[in-house]
């Protein structure tokens, strides 16, 4: 069960945004990721609880940020309920999309698990619903994912397989690289792995 800490920053000007303390693990029915976010000053900033089924589909999502809350799952595409900080109003949403995304590294792992790309495969298009801090407003976006390389490195804890993905935003054409090992993001725009207590899980 990997535990560790990511630092999140603005990918353009590198302004620190938050630290995300996480633990995650595969299970008999899929994979689960739980984290708590804190601001650079140490205040609580929100939380992420994401569970995937064995095919990589989101069977439960719960996000908290600045008093806002989102609960969602894969149902007729993806379906969610977003609640305001007062708890007085809740709005439902449904989009014919494949999964969710957001600022948490959990969503990069989830998309990679959903697509299950191989280095020889062509790029795959995926439609996602993004929830962005601080108000978790939903936005539907299309991305293209390609697995550029898969390399195995020797470490003190055994071999470590690292996948490099090229992710393209189809509305702007902007491309960036994402490096993933098992269920841990090693590097991505706006994300740095600062601490890891145990090796990444190996998916079968």
Backbone as a chain_set.jsonl record, in Angstrom:
{"seq": "XXXXXXXXXXXXXXXXXXXXXXXXXXXXXXXXXXXXXXXXXXXXXXXXXXXXXXXXXXXXXXXXXXXXXXXXXXXXXXXXXXXXXXXXXXXXXXXXXXXXXXXXXXXXXXXXXXXXXXXXXXXXXXXXXXXXXXXXXXXXXXXXXXXXXXXXXXXXXXXXXXXXXXXXXXXXXXXXXXXXXXXXXXXXXXXXXXXXXXXXXXXX", "coords": {"N": [[0.85, -1.191, 0.0], [1.116, 1.838, -1.165], [2.171, 4.847, 0.37], [2.44, 8.359, 0.666], [3.572, 11.644, -0.346], [2.554, 14.221, -2.432], [3.537, 17.256, -4.038], [1.711, 19.979, -5.21], [1.596, 22.315, -7.815], [1.25, 25.392, -9.687], [1.377, 24.748, -13.086], [2.417, 26.581, -14.859], [3.586, 28.965, -13.708], [4.704, 27.902, -11.489], [3.782, 28.39, -8.919], [3.277, 27.403, -5.574], [0.584, 25.277, -4.691], [-0.687, 23.268, -3.119], [-0.242, 20.536, -0.782], [-0.482, 17.05, -1.109], [-1.354, 14.41, 0.754], [-1.262, 11.004, 0.598], [-2.663, 7.668, 0.342], [-2.861, 4.498, -1.274], [-4.164, 1.558, -2.895], [-4.394, -1.567, -4.634], [-7.206, -3.793, -4.82], [-9.454, -6.634, -4.324], [-11.578, -5.946, -5.983], [-10.726, -3.858, -7.551], [-9.239, -0.691, -7.394], [-8.22, 1.727, -4.953], [-7.937, 5.099, -3.901], [-7.009, 7.454, -1.517], [-6.834, 10.665, -0.123], [-5.608, 13.582, 1.643], [-5.616, 17.078, 1.436], [-3.499, 19.902, 1.952], [-2.928, 23.406, 2.398], [-0.161, 25.555, 1.343], [0.439, 26.868, 3.737], [-0.336, 25.066, 5.61], [-2.992, 24.638, 6.276], [-6.127, 22.823, 6.178], [-7.252, 21.743, 3.015], [-8.901, 20.17, 1.497], [-10.123, 17.005, 0.175], [-9.72, 13.74, -1.354], [-11.343, 10.898, -2.547], [-11.281, 8.097, -4.276], [-12.503, 5.35, -6.011], [-11.948, 2.598, -8.108], [-13.275, 0.164, -10.409], [-12.414, -3.187, -11.512], [-11.957, -2.819, -14.174], [-11.103, -0.271, -14.395], [-13.006, 1.705, -14.252], [-14.707, 4.473, -12.697], [-16.162, 3.738, -9.724], [-16.838, 4.994, -7.441], [-16.613, 8.322, -6.418], [-15.515, 10.903, -4.358], [-15.137, 14.204, -3.634], [-13.783, 16.983, -1.873], [-13.549, 20.462, -1.406], [-12.866, 23.687, -0.351], [-15.295, 23.819, 1.025], [-17.109, 22.947, -0.873], [-18.614, 20.025, -2.342], [-18.382, 17.0, -4.16], [-19.946, 14.132, -5.359], [-19.668, 11.208, -7.212], [-20.002, 8.792, -9.937], [-19.507, 6.137, -12.352], [-22.144, 5.978, -14.358], [-24.507, 5.552, -16.715], [-22.743, 6.816, -18.595], [-20.975, 9.26, -17.001], [-22.029, 10.286, -13.795], [-22.915, 12.774, -11.409], [-23.246, 14.537, -8.253], [-23.212, 17.772, -7.1], [-22.564, 19.772, -4.352], [-23.18, 22.818, -2.628], [-21.245, 25.035, -0.383], [-22.955, 25.737, 1.764], [-24.688, 23.654, 1.871], [-27.268, 23.821, 1.117], [-28.077, 23.681, -1.497], [-28.048, 21.386, -4.17], [-26.775, 20.168, -7.157], [-27.358, 18.114, -9.938], [-25.501, 16.237, -12.358], [-24.857, 14.848, -15.601], [-22.986, 13.228, -18.058], [-22.121, 11.873, -21.214], [-19.452, 10.51, -20.829], [-16.176, 8.994, -20.244], [-14.843, 8.915, -17.773], [-13.687, 10.601, -14.742], [-11.721, 13.598, -14.07], [-9.146, 15.745, -12.657], [-7.262, 17.886, -10.433], [-5.841, 16.186, -8.783], [-3.256, 13.681, -8.566], [-4.354, 11.155, -8.583], [-6.249, 10.939, -10.616], [-4.798, 10.75, -12.958], [-3.606, 8.243, -12.702], [-5.976, 6.767, -12.703], [-7.02, 7.229, -15.298], [-5.017, 6.094, -16.869], [-5.287, 3.434, -16.02], [-7.82, 2.883, -16.955], [-7.538, 3.052, -19.756], [-5.441, 1.273, -20.412], [-3.121, 1.092, -22.132], [-0.704, 0.03, -24.61], [2.791, 0.083, -25.531], [2.988, -0.161, -28.323], [0.582, 0.597, -29.325], [-1.731, 2.829, -30.981], [-2.519, 6.331, -30.373], [-5.131, 7.026, -28.031], [-8.377, 8.29, -27.764], [-10.116, 10.0, -25.181], [-12.924, 10.934, -23.246], [-13.495, 13.138, -20.624], [-14.767, 14.276, -17.454], [-13.929, 17.108, -15.801], [-13.148, 18.283, -12.561], [-12.347, 21.172, -10.99], [-10.37, 22.774, -8.522], [-11.097, 25.935, -6.847], [-13.843, 25.479, -6.504], [-14.883, 23.228, -7.571], [-16.177, 23.099, -10.055], [-17.772, 21.55, -12.824], [-16.352, 20.474, -15.956], [-16.413, 19.391, -19.253], [-14.053, 17.617, -21.138], [-11.862, 16.634, -23.821], [-9.294, 14.331, -24.351], [-6.226, 12.985, -25.708], [-4.442, 10.045, -25.326], [-1.284, 8.491, -25.339], [0.938, 5.782, -25.021], [4.193, 6.216, -24.763], [6.66, 5.074, -24.048], [8.008, 2.271, -22.22], [9.886, 1.485, -19.574], [12.174, -0.433, -17.601], [13.694, -0.163, -14.494], [16.43, -0.871, -12.366], [16.236, -1.127, -8.848], [16.769, -0.715, -5.268], [14.689, -2.048, -4.153], [13.918, -3.894, -5.977], [12.95, -4.469, -9.467], [11.715, -1.561, -11.202], [9.102, -0.496, -13.069], [8.515, 1.972, -15.432], [6.186, 3.962, -17.01], [5.864, 6.131, -19.74], [3.678, 8.536, -20.735], [2.156, 10.367, -23.391], [0.128, 13.064, -23.302], [-2.485, 14.738, -24.824], [-4.292, 17.695, -25.084], [-7.246, 17.978, -26.686], [-8.692, 20.206, -27.411], [-6.974, 22.365, -27.477], [-4.576, 21.425, -28.435], [-2.342, 21.289, -26.874], [0.412, 19.565, -25.463], [1.71, 17.231, -23.085], [3.942, 15.414, -20.907], [3.524, 12.466, -18.93], [4.67, 10.576, -16.274], [4.432, 7.405, -14.96], [4.502, 4.913, -12.466], [3.27, 1.888, -11.746], [0.876, 2.463, -9.36], [1.56, 5.073, -8.819], [2.289, 8.433, -9.502], [5.112, 9.618, -10.956], [6.091, 11.914, -12.164], [4.62, 14.833, -13.53], [2.989, 17.578, -15.219], [2.689, 20.204, -12.949], [2.774, 18.511, -10.78], [4.654, 16.936, -8.284], [6.354, 14.211, -6.938], [7.073, 14.002, -3.679], [7.638, 12.388, -1.488], [7.772, 8.939, -0.689], [6.723, 6.118, 0.93], [6.672, 3.375, 0.49], [7.183, 0.969, -2.178], [5.59, 1.448, -5.456], [2.406, -0.088, -6.194], [2.025, -3.11, -8.044], [0.21, -3.685, -10.835], [-1.748, -6.389, -11.986]], "CA": [[0.0, 0.0, 0.0], [1.943, 3.047, -1.211], [1.813, 6.07, 1.081], [3.425, 9.372, 0.369], [3.16, 13.042, -0.428], [2.786, 14.987, -3.646], [3.355, 18.705, -4.006], [0.976, 20.47, -6.376], [1.911, 23.704, -8.106], [0.785, 25.893, -10.98], [2.352, 24.27, -14.075], [2.933, 27.673, -15.688], [4.502, 29.846, -12.964], [5.231, 27.086, -10.39], [3.284, 28.824, -7.616], [2.801, 26.264, -4.773], [-0.859, 25.277, -4.484], [-1.104, 22.387, -2.02], [0.407, 19.246, -0.615], [-1.481, 15.982, -1.089], [-0.886, 13.239, 1.495], [-2.115, 9.967, 0.019], [-2.365, 6.235, 0.336], [-3.651, 3.834, -2.299], [-3.893, 0.117, -2.946], [-5.324, -2.411, -5.387], [-7.967, -4.748, -4.026], [-10.095, -7.685, -5.12], [-12.551, -5.411, -6.943], [-10.207, -2.73, -8.307], [-8.19, 0.136, -6.802], [-8.752, 2.862, -4.204], [-6.998, 6.17, -3.581], [-7.548, 8.377, -0.522], [-5.839, 11.683, 0.198], [-5.953, 14.839, 2.292], [-4.85, 18.186, 0.891], [-3.243, 21.044, 2.814], [-2.382, 24.574, 1.719], [1.257, 25.768, 1.697], [0.546, 27.301, 5.135], [-0.661, 23.946, 6.485], [-4.432, 24.516, 6.544], [-6.839, 21.813, 5.411], [-7.727, 22.307, 1.748], [-9.856, 19.29, 0.833], [-9.82, 15.576, 0.198], [-10.054, 12.947, -2.533], [-11.589, 9.469, -2.308], [-11.622, 7.564, -5.588], [-12.454, 3.895, -6.122], [-12.144, 2.086, -9.458], [-13.504, -1.266, -10.514], [-11.291, -3.911, -12.089], [-11.767, -2.325, -15.535], [-10.648, 1.102, -14.329], [-14.119, 2.659, -14.245], [-14.925, 5.04, -11.359], [-17.392, 3.262, -9.074], [-17.173, 5.983, -6.409], [-15.748, 9.492, -6.306], [-15.946, 11.936, -3.42], [-14.19, 15.306, -3.566], [-14.105, 18.125, -1.01], [-12.664, 21.607, -1.583], [-13.438, 24.994, 0.006], [-16.688, 23.638, 1.423], [-17.853, 22.281, -1.937], [-18.514, 18.567, -2.344], [-18.851, 16.285, -5.346], [-20.025, 12.677, -5.31], [-19.929, 10.767, -8.569], [-19.729, 7.403, -10.311], [-19.811, 5.794, -13.73], [-23.536, 5.567, -14.468], [-24.992, 6.179, -17.949], [-21.638, 7.744, -18.785], [-20.629, 9.583, -15.614], [-23.078, 11.043, -13.112], [-22.415, 13.339, -10.161], [-24.021, 15.52, -7.505], [-22.325, 18.812, -6.561], [-23.245, 20.462, -3.263], [-22.514, 24.078, -2.28], [-20.752, 25.012, 0.991], [-24.024, 25.823, 2.764], [-25.45, 22.416, 1.88], [-28.668, 24.108, 0.816], [-28.374, 23.39, -2.89], [-27.285, 20.316, -4.807], [-27.084, 20.074, -8.574], [-26.952, 16.85, -10.547], [-24.975, 16.317, -13.708], [-24.612, 13.58, -16.294], [-22.35, 13.452, -19.347], [-21.656, 10.627, -21.831], [-17.996, 10.513, -20.777], [-15.598, 7.737, -19.781], [-14.365, 8.958, -16.392], [-13.484, 11.934, -14.175], [-10.351, 14.039, -13.885], [-9.004, 16.892, -11.778], [-5.888, 18.235, -10.116], [-5.177, 15.127, -8.033], [-2.574, 12.638, -9.331], [-5.207, 9.956, -8.645], [-6.982, 10.874, -11.876], [-3.88, 10.28, -13.991], [-3.55, 6.79, -12.522], [-7.268, 6.209, -13.093], [-7.145, 7.247, -16.756], [-4.098, 5.083, -17.386], [-5.88, 2.128, -15.744], [-8.985, 2.725, -17.825], [-7.147, 2.888, -21.158], [-4.583, 0.085, -20.516], [-2.412, 1.209, -23.4], [0.57, -0.66, -24.812], [3.691, 0.974, -26.278], [2.819, -0.27, -29.767], [-0.767, 1.021, -29.707], [-1.897, 4.22, -31.389], [-3.115, 7.2, -29.36], [-6.534, 6.749, -27.756], [-9.145, 9.471, -27.336], [-10.942, 9.755, -24.002], [-13.702, 12.097, -22.796], [-13.459, 13.198, -19.173], [-15.372, 15.415, -16.763], [-12.929, 17.638, -14.874], [-13.561, 19.12, -11.429], [-11.187, 21.976, -10.642], [-10.422, 23.577, -7.3], [-11.575, 25.602, -5.515], [-15.296, 25.319, -6.37], [-15.237, 21.931, -8.157], [-17.105, 23.261, -11.173], [-17.504, 20.522, -13.83], [-16.097, 20.845, -17.34], [-16.155, 18.221, -20.084], [-12.92, 17.824, -22.033], [-11.386, 15.487, -24.585], [-7.846, 14.167, -24.383], [-5.653, 11.847, -26.408], [-3.364, 9.439, -24.549], [-0.44, 7.508, -26.023], [2.035, 5.254, -24.21], [5.383, 6.445, -25.582], [7.722, 4.121, -23.712], [7.925, 1.509, -20.969], [11.249, 1.121, -19.222], [12.342, -1.052, -16.292], [14.912, 0.3, -13.84], [16.812, -1.624, -11.176], [16.255, -0.359, -7.606], [17.063, -1.529, -4.084], [13.488, -2.819, -3.83], [13.549, -4.704, -7.126], [12.755, -3.699, -10.705], [10.67, -0.545, -11.219], [8.669, -0.229, -14.44], [8.035, 3.342, -15.581], [5.501, 4.249, -18.268], [5.786, 7.534, -20.133], [2.521, 8.822, -21.584], [1.976, 11.685, -23.986], [-1.27, 13.462, -23.169], [-2.793, 15.885, -25.673], [-5.603, 18.335, -24.939], [-7.716, 18.053, -28.07], [-9.257, 21.521, -27.728], [-5.906, 23.339, -27.679], [-3.401, 20.797, -29.02], [-1.236, 21.296, -25.914], [0.87, 18.229, -25.106], [2.621, 17.126, -21.952], [4.331, 14.05, -20.559], [3.166, 11.952, -17.607], [5.439, 9.383, -15.944], [3.704, 6.635, -13.959], [4.965, 3.573, -12.116], [2.219, 1.225, -10.973], [-0.185, 3.402, -8.99], [2.188, 6.3, -8.333], [2.741, 9.38, -10.521], [6.479, 10.049, -10.672], [6.243, 13.296, -12.633], [3.594, 15.337, -14.448], [2.881, 19.031, -15.055], [2.032, 20.644, -11.722], [2.801, 17.449, -9.767], [5.956, 16.37, -7.94], [6.34, 13.222, -5.862], [8.053, 14.466, -2.701], [7.978, 11.347, -0.511], [7.084, 7.676, -0.908], [7.151, 5.226, 2.009], [6.81, 2.011, 0.008], [7.165, 0.964, -3.647], [4.276, 1.435, -6.096], [1.759, -1.37, -6.405], [2.145, -3.671, -9.389], [-1.081, -4.167, -11.316], [-1.672, -7.59, -12.801]], "C": [[0.889, 1.245, 0.0], [1.327, 4.188, -0.397], [2.864, 7.113, 0.758], [2.827, 10.76, 0.292], [3.534, 13.611, -1.793], [2.755, 16.477, -3.308], [2.705, 19.118, -5.318], [1.296, 21.943, -6.573], [1.331, 24.091, -9.454], [1.809, 25.483, -12.041], [2.986, 25.375, -14.908], [3.932, 28.546, -14.933], [5.06, 29.179, -11.712], [4.845, 27.61, -8.995], [2.8, 27.614, -6.818], [1.296, 26.382, -4.498], [-1.269, 24.453, -3.276], [-0.128, 21.229, -1.9], [-0.681, 18.194, -0.46], [-0.862, 14.745, -0.431], [-1.816, 12.076, 1.149], [-1.721, 8.577, 0.481], [-3.324, 5.582, -0.653], [-3.276, 2.367, -2.339], [-4.87, -0.56, -3.895], [-6.016, -3.372, -4.44], [-8.633, -5.771, -4.912], [-11.051, -7.155, -6.176], [-12.002, -4.239, -7.737], [-9.097, -2.013, -7.581], [-8.824, 1.314, -6.098], [-7.623, 3.812, -3.833], [-7.68, 7.132, -2.625], [-6.467, 9.395, -0.193], [-6.468, 12.857, 0.93], [-5.04, 15.914, 1.73], [-4.698, 19.292, 1.921], [-2.658, 22.175, 1.98], [-0.901, 24.703, 2.068], [1.453, 26.226, 3.142], [0.14, 26.219, 6.123], [-2.132, 23.781, 6.813], [-5.044, 23.408, 5.686], [-7.436, 22.441, 4.155], [-8.72, 21.409, 1.028], [-9.42, 17.852, 0.915], [-10.282, 14.928, -1.1], [-10.267, 11.507, -2.077], [-12.121, 8.901, -3.616], [-11.468, 6.05, -5.574], [-12.777, 3.495, -7.556], [-12.517, 0.619, -9.402], [-12.328, -1.902, -11.262], [-11.004, -3.487, -13.527], [-11.296, -0.872, -15.569], [-11.749, 2.141, -14.337], [-14.349, 3.193, -12.829], [-16.249, 4.545, -10.764], [-17.784, 4.17, -7.91], [-16.136, 7.095, -6.41], [-16.35, 10.43, -5.275], [-14.827, 12.958, -3.288], [-14.701, 16.365, -2.606], [-13.077, 19.215, -1.263], [-13.431, 22.875, -1.25], [-14.923, 24.902, 0.355], [-17.555, 22.984, 0.371], [-17.629, 20.77, -1.866], [-19.06, 18.014, -3.647], [-18.849, 14.797, -5.032], [-20.391, 12.196, -6.706], [-19.595, 9.304, -8.774], [-20.011, 7.249, -11.8], [-21.22, 5.219, -13.793], [-24.141, 6.302, -15.66], [-23.987, 7.228, -18.433], [-21.05, 8.003, -17.411], [-21.696, 10.511, -15.057], [-22.514, 11.562, -11.797], [-23.44, 14.265, -9.536], [-23.029, 16.48, -6.864], [-23.116, 19.65, -5.56], [-22.463, 21.697, -2.864], [-22.095, 24.065, -0.805], [-21.839, 25.073, 2.067], [-24.808, 24.52, 2.887], [-26.906, 22.596, 1.509], [-29.049, 23.705, -0.596], [-27.463, 22.285, -3.401], [-27.734, 20.222, -6.256], [-26.553, 18.757, -9.113], [-26.427, 17.09, -11.952], [-24.771, 14.935, -14.285], [-24.074, 13.902, -17.685], [-21.951, 12.09, -19.917], [-20.132, 10.617, -21.962], [-17.507, 9.193, -20.196], [-15.269, 7.744, -18.298], [-14.254, 10.415, -15.948], [-12.002, 12.293, -14.217], [-10.347, 15.28, -13.016], [-7.545, 17.122, -11.478], [-5.143, 17.114, -9.401], [-4.451, 14.152, -8.954], [-3.399, 11.361, -9.47], [-5.871, 9.814, -10.002], [-6.088, 10.449, -13.04], [-3.735, 8.766, -13.921], [-4.836, 6.155, -13.044], [-7.427, 6.165, -14.609], [-6.229, 6.209, -17.387], [-4.651, 3.679, -17.176], [-7.054, 1.856, -16.67], [-8.567, 2.384, -19.25], [-6.282, 1.642, -21.385], [-3.847, 0.04, -21.852], [-1.163, 0.341, -23.415], [1.461, 0.237, -25.661], [3.486, 0.936, -27.787], [1.471, 0.261, -30.254], [-0.774, 2.484, -30.134], [-2.557, 5.007, -30.257], [-4.617, 6.926, -29.25], [-7.21, 8.005, -27.223], [-10.036, 9.094, -26.159], [-11.656, 11.05, -23.622], [-13.828, 12.036, -21.276], [-14.245, 14.399, -18.672], [-14.399, 15.857, -15.683], [-13.602, 18.473, -13.792], [-12.315, 19.851, -10.935], [-11.426, 22.732, -9.339], [-10.508, 25.057, -7.69], [-13.069, 25.273, -5.419], [-15.799, 24.036, -7.025], [-16.287, 22.045, -9.249], [-16.768, 22.247, -12.263], [-17.265, 21.11, -15.216], [-15.759, 19.587, -18.119], [-15.013, 18.525, -21.056], [-12.526, 16.511, -22.702], [-9.864, 15.494, -24.607], [-7.479, 12.986, -25.273], [-4.469, 11.351, -25.596], [-2.61, 8.444, -25.418], [0.663, 7.08, -25.068], [3.299, 5.28, -25.07], [6.454, 5.398, -25.309], [7.415, 3.432, -22.395], [9.319, 0.989, -20.66], [11.285, 0.535, -17.814], [13.702, -0.66, -15.738], [15.178, -0.565, -12.608], [16.852, -0.691, -9.967], [16.584, -1.298, -6.455], [15.885, -2.421, -3.716], [13.041, -3.71, -4.993], [13.32, -3.844, -8.348], [11.567, -2.748, -10.609], [10.351, -0.226, -12.669], [8.023, 1.151, -14.516], [7.437, 3.508, -16.971], [5.497, 5.747, -18.52], [4.64, 7.713, -21.122], [2.658, 10.218, -22.182], [0.489, 11.998, -23.993], [-1.48, 14.745, -23.965], [-4.182, 16.404, -25.358], [-6.142, 18.611, -26.338], [-8.352, 19.395, -28.421], [-8.17, 22.545, -28.035], [-4.698, 22.758, -28.408], [-2.205, 20.76, -28.095], [-0.892, 19.871, -25.506], [1.76, 18.282, -23.871], [2.876, 15.661, -21.65], [3.908, 13.73, -19.136], [3.951, 10.659, -17.397], [4.79, 8.676, -14.758], [4.415, 5.308, -13.733], [3.91, 2.928, -11.238], [1.083, 2.176, -10.667], [0.379, 4.672, -8.35], [2.625, 7.141, -9.531], [4.127, 9.867, -10.122], [6.712, 11.496, -11.077], [5.135, 13.612, -13.619], [3.527, 16.844, -14.252], [2.104, 19.393, -13.791], [2.084, 19.647, -10.59], [4.238, 16.992, -9.55], [5.774, 15.391, -6.798], [7.457, 13.572, -4.884], [8.516, 13.344, -1.764], [7.154, 10.111, -0.807], [7.619, 6.668, 0.1], [7.364, 3.787, 1.542], [6.69, 2.015, -1.503], [5.752, 0.998, -4.205], [3.724, 0.021, -6.193], [1.963, -1.818, -7.851], [0.798, -4.24, -9.791], [-0.872, -5.421, -12.16], [-2.474, -7.388, -14.068]], "O": [[1.363, 1.663, 1.056], [0.126, 4.45, -0.471], [4.041, 6.791, 0.594], [1.732, 11.02, 0.792], [4.674, 13.497, -2.243], [2.036, 16.903, -2.404], [3.097, 18.665, -6.394], [1.273, 22.726, -5.623], [0.968, 23.234, -10.26], [2.986, 25.825, -11.922], [3.983, 25.14, -15.591], [5.009, 28.841, -15.452], [5.802, 29.804, -10.954], [5.514, 27.301, -8.009], [1.979, 26.852, -7.329], [0.802, 27.446, -4.123], [-2.11, 24.886, -2.488], [0.691, 20.978, -2.784], [-1.676, 18.411, 0.231], [0.037, 14.117, -0.989], [-3.022, 12.155, 1.381], [-0.605, 8.343, 0.943], [-4.448, 6.046, -0.848], [-2.205, 1.976, -1.876], [-6.038, -0.178, -3.963], [-5.48, -3.721, -3.388], [-8.409, -5.785, -6.122], [-11.312, -7.838, -7.167], [-12.737, -3.661, -8.537], [-8.112, -2.636, -7.186], [-9.832, 1.853, -6.556], [-6.514, 3.394, -3.499], [-8.798, 7.579, -2.881], [-5.308, 9.028, -0.003], [-7.674, 13.095, 0.856], [-3.84, 15.698, 1.564], [-5.628, 19.593, 2.669], [-1.978, 21.937, 0.982], [-0.427, 24.036, 2.987], [2.517, 26.0, 3.719], [0.251, 26.411, 7.333], [-2.493, 22.871, 7.559], [-4.543, 23.096, 4.606], [-8.039, 23.513, 4.205], [-9.327, 21.834, 0.045], [-8.474, 17.511, 1.626], [-11.105, 15.47, -1.837], [-9.469, 10.965, -1.313], [-13.251, 9.178, -4.018], [-10.428, 5.528, -5.173], [-13.743, 3.977, -8.147], [-12.135, -0.094, -8.474], [-11.36, -1.22, -11.6], [-9.924, -3.764, -14.047], [-11.11, -0.304, -16.645], [-11.469, 3.337, -14.42], [-14.202, 2.447, -11.86], [-17.324, 4.897, -11.249], [-18.922, 4.128, -7.443], [-14.932, 6.839, -6.403], [-17.546, 10.72, -5.31], [-13.712, 12.628, -2.884], [-15.903, 16.619, -2.53], [-11.878, 18.941, -1.33], [-14.509, 23.119, -1.791], [-15.706, 25.792, 0.024], [-18.644, 22.505, 0.69], [-16.592, 20.303, -1.394], [-20.066, 18.492, -4.17], [-17.872, 14.266, -4.506], [-21.323, 12.718, -7.319], [-18.993, 8.658, -7.917], [-20.653, 8.094, -12.425], [-21.462, 4.103, -13.334], [-24.277, 7.525, -15.633], [-24.344, 8.385, -18.653], [-20.662, 7.061, -16.72], [-22.199, 11.397, -15.748], [-21.729, 10.877, -11.142], [-24.377, 14.719, -10.194], [-22.11, 16.053, -6.165], [-24.189, 20.168, -5.871], [-21.237, 21.655, -2.767], [-22.529, 23.194, -0.05], [-21.667, 24.525, 3.156], [-25.506, 24.299, 3.877], [-27.693, 21.652, 1.572], [-30.215, 23.418, -0.867], [-26.269, 22.253, -3.104], [-28.93, 20.2, -6.545], [-25.442, 18.338, -8.787], [-26.848, 18.018, -12.643], [-24.541, 13.97, -13.556], [-24.628, 14.737, -18.399], [-21.485, 11.232, -19.167], [-19.593, 10.704, -23.065], [-18.296, 8.378, -19.72], [-15.392, 6.719, -17.627], [-14.661, 11.334, -16.659], [-11.141, 11.427, -14.377], [-11.403, 15.811, -12.673], [-6.676, 16.614, -12.185], [-3.912, 17.1, -9.416], [-4.968, 13.822, -10.022], [-3.164, 10.57, -10.384], [-6.043, 8.699, -10.494], [-6.57, 9.853, -14.003], [-3.74, 8.085, -14.946], [-4.801, 5.138, -13.736], [-7.915, 5.173, -15.15], [-6.619, 5.524, -18.332], [-4.508, 2.821, -18.047], [-7.254, 0.726, -17.116], [-9.174, 1.521, -19.884], [-6.379, 1.016, -22.441], [-3.947, -0.932, -22.6], [-0.635, -0.033, -22.367], [0.961, 1.061, -26.427], [3.785, 1.918, -28.467], [1.243, 0.363, -31.46], [0.067, 3.274, -29.705], [-3.086, 4.428, -29.309], [-5.284, 6.633, -30.242], [-6.683, 8.689, -26.346], [-10.633, 8.018, -26.134], [-11.066, 12.13, -23.67], [-14.218, 11.012, -20.714], [-14.374, 15.407, -19.366], [-14.078, 15.098, -14.769], [-14.504, 19.264, -14.068], [-11.344, 19.222, -10.513], [-12.512, 23.252, -9.083], [-10.038, 25.419, -8.769], [-13.528, 24.832, -4.365], [-17.003, 23.778, -7.037], [-17.176, 21.201, -9.362], [-15.596, 22.09, -12.604], [-17.882, 22.101, -15.603], [-14.912, 18.8, -17.695], [-15.01, 19.565, -21.715], [-12.824, 15.426, -22.204], [-9.233, 16.523, -24.849], [-8.3, 12.113, -25.552], [-3.596, 12.132, -25.219], [-3.214, 7.653, -26.143], [1.256, 7.914, -24.384], [3.457, 4.471, -25.985], [7.082, 4.891, -26.238], [6.661, 3.943, -21.566], [9.864, 0.161, -21.39], [10.525, 0.952, -16.941], [14.726, -0.798, -16.406], [14.247, -0.943, -11.896], [17.423, 0.397, -10.035], [16.67, -2.513, -6.632], [16.06, -3.437, -3.042], [11.92, -4.219, -4.996], [13.474, -2.624, -8.288], [10.541, -3.078, -10.014], [11.208, 0.252, -13.413], [7.101, 1.46, -13.761], [8.088, 3.233, -17.979], [5.172, 6.537, -17.633], [4.632, 7.12, -22.2], [3.205, 11.127, -21.558], [-0.306, 11.29, -24.611], [-0.744, 15.717, -23.798], [-5.147, 15.64, -25.363], [-5.556, 19.392, -27.088], [-8.535, 19.699, -29.6], [-8.414, 23.496, -28.777], [-3.881, 23.507, -28.943], [-1.15, 20.253, -28.477], [-1.78, 19.062, -25.235], [2.473, 19.26, -23.645], [2.128, 14.783, -22.078], [3.927, 14.589, -18.254], [3.908, 9.756, -18.232], [4.617, 9.264, -13.69], [4.871, 4.662, -14.677], [3.68, 3.369, -10.112], [0.4, 2.649, -11.575], [-0.236, 5.265, -7.464], [3.252, 6.632, -10.46], [4.293, 10.465, -9.059], [7.447, 12.222, -10.407], [4.756, 12.775, -14.438], [3.966, 17.345, -13.217], [0.981, 18.928, -13.596], [1.502, 19.892, -9.534], [4.955, 16.695, -10.505], [5.116, 15.701, -5.805], [8.638, 13.457, -5.211], [9.657, 13.352, -1.301], [5.972, 10.212, -1.139], [8.818, 6.391, 0.131], [8.155, 3.056, 2.139], [6.151, 2.965, -2.071], [4.808, 0.618, -3.512], [4.48, -0.948, -6.264], [2.059, -0.995, -8.761], [0.299, -5.172, -9.161], [0.069, -5.5, -12.951], [-2.544, -8.289, -14.905]]}, "num_chains": 1, "name": "protein.A"}
